[in-house]
Amino acid sequence: MKLTCTLVLFAFLAASAGGTAGFAFLQIPAGARAVAMGGAFTAVPGDPISLYWNPAASANLKESELTTTYTSYMMDMQAGFAGWVNPGENAVIGVSLNYFYGGSFDRTTMEDPLGTGEQFSSNSMALAGTWAKPLSESISLGATGRFIYSQIDSYNANGFSVDIGGMYTPSALPGFAGAIVVRNAGVQTKAFYSENDPMPTEIAAGVSQALLNDNLLVAADATMPLEGDFDFAAGIEYKPVEMLALRTGWSLSAKDTADNAGGGLIDAMGFGMGTSYDQFSLDYTWKPCADLGNTHRISLGMNI
């Protein structure tokens, strides 16, 4: 693998994440369904991937559920997310693991700019616990605490962060949900080098509306990172038949990334589909990005 190509992809991931903070892998979106809808998922209730997007959105889950997501980037970079939510008598608890494998790099030096023949790798992970509770029929709150670890070659860093979110589902507006969440607020407790990087903290607000007997879902998010640029996302999900969901979405950050890669409207969008049977669900998303290539996400879910 050529280091220059790898650096291009890191630039793409950083742009997708929308910021310049440390632990940027935390902002790589999780869940095939959510990514297909452009990342407009802050106010979508009833999906265990809310462990990533907004802990308050998991407060209305009625069954214990497992969710897993695998993301294949170009070259050998990979990302994944696995989570479990368990409703209790008064609250919902959950655990999740978020990881990113940055691939292997050719080691270069001033004396050997073409490579020494050695390689090194990059890995990151975050282990989190979530608590969510409905305070009333229309208001839910949730919080997530997270330990983060990242390693590049022999260097490593770690930190802690929290997500705090709320969701509003008024009975006067059936199918409507509004939400706000603060993600990744925390501190880097050990730096790669001498100085700590800022955390990839962001504030997101979103709305969603279910229509046509829950066969149509539209959603929109606005996100403001403390390190990075404002983002807006919108997505739609339609179920033409009971066991098939079709999805697409667009975001401002994806448009900026596509523009920098020489792409157009299609490269700023995500496209996906999903199906479910009995206690199982399967979702797939294709995300093009012009000259940088394509990414593919697969999510598997199970009620237990």
FENGI-V833172 format. One line per field, one symbol per residue. ss: DSSP state (h for helix, s for strand, l for the rest). psi: psi as a letter, one per 30 degrees, with the letter a starting at -180 (. if undefined). A space follows every 10 residues. Layout:
BEGIN
ss=???
psi=???
END
This chain:
BEGIN
ss=llhhhhhhhh hhhhhhhlll lllhhhhlll lhhhhhllll lllllllllh hhhlhhhhll llllssssss sslllllsss ssssssslll lsssssssss ssssssllll llllllllss ssssssssss ssssllllss ssssssssss ssllssssss ssssssssll lllllsssss ssssssssss llllllllll lsssssssss sllllsssss ssssslllll ssssssssss sllsssssss shhhhhhhhh lllllhhhss ssssssslls sssssssslh hhlsssssss sssl
psi=kkeeeeeeee eeeeeefglg llhfffgjkk jeeeeegggi gegjlgkfff eeejfffffg kflkkkkkkk kjllbgklll kklkkjkaef lkllllkklk jgakkkklle fiffkfflll lkkklkklkk kkkkfaffkk llkkkkkkkk kjbgkllllk llkkllkkik ffikfkkklk kkkhkakjfk lebfkklllh klkkklllkk lhhgfkkklk kkkjkfjalk kkkklkkkjf legkkklllk leeeeeeeef ggaaeefgll kllllkkbgk kkkkkkjlhb ffalkkkkkk lkk.
END
